[in-house]
Amino acid sequence: MLRRMPVSVFMDWLAFAASQPFGDERADLRMGISTAAIVNSWLDRKKRPYKPSDFMPFTKKRPQVGTVEETARRLMALNASLGGTFVDKRPPERRGKIVG
């Protein structure tokens, strides 16, 4: 599917994922929130309450990769360095913008 997906559509998906997270990481967060709420309801008040991240399997901090705009610029630079071209097939009012 990625071989047929235009860069503009891919960038739209990146922007959407940044504003409305989805996938396994988001599901882990939802499960962590509900599990922490249940466990904390049974916990002695003198003990430290659990956080949702205490119940999430992969909560190690990943290095920040930058904004969607920075990622788009890096992808376009990589594409150009490999001899690729970029054809913006978006409507005229959206052309020239990295995202949106």
N, C-alpha and C positions, 0 to 999 in steps of 0.2 A: 504494500500500500504506500509506503514512504517513497518508493521509486516513482510513483505517479502523482504524488501530492506536490502541488506548487509551493514554493517557499512562502508565498503570501498566506496560504491556508495554514501552513505549519506555524508561522508567526502568530496568526490569529489564535491558534490553539494554545501556544505558549502564553499569550496574554490572558486568555480565559483561565488557564490553570493557575496563573499568578493571582487572579482576582477571586476565583471560585475553586479552591483546591479540591481535588478528587483523587480516588485511587486508594491503594493500600495504606499509605501513611495517614490519610484522613480517616479511614476506617479504624486504624489503630487508635487514633486520638479519640474518636467517638466511644470505642470500647473502654479506653482508659478512663474517660470521664465517668461513664456509668459504673465501672468497677470501683473507682475511688469513692464515688458517692455511696455505694452499697457498703463497702468496707468501713468507711468513716462513720456510717450510721451505727455500726456495732462497736466502734472503737471507744476505749476509755477516754474521757475528755482531757485527761492529764497527759495523754500521749500526743505526739506530733501527728497531725492528720496527713494522710497520704495524698500525693499529687497524681494527676492522670499519667504523667510521664513515668511514675513508678511502676505502672502496669503496661507500659509500651515496650515491645521487644527491641526496637531499633531507634533509640532516642539520642544516639551520639550526634553531636553537632557536626554538620558538614560545612566545609568552607563555603563562604558566600561567593556565588559565581557572578553576581552583578545583576543589573536590571534587565528587563526584556529588551530594551533598546540597545544596551551594550552587547547582549548576546546576539541580537540581530546584526549589528555591525560586524561582530567577529565572524558570524556565519557568512555574511556577504564578502568579507575580506578573504576568508578561506576559499570560498567558491571562486572568486576572481583569481587567487593565486594558483588554483588548479586548472585555470583556463575556462572556467564556466562563465555563463552569462546569466543575467537576471532580467526577466521580462515581467514587469508589473502588470498583472491582468486584473487588478482591482478597478473599481469604477473611478472615473477621473477625480471625483471629489476626495478620494482616499489616497490617491497617488502622492508620492513624495514624503509621506509619513512613514516612519518605521513601524509603528503599531497604531491600530485604531481605525 
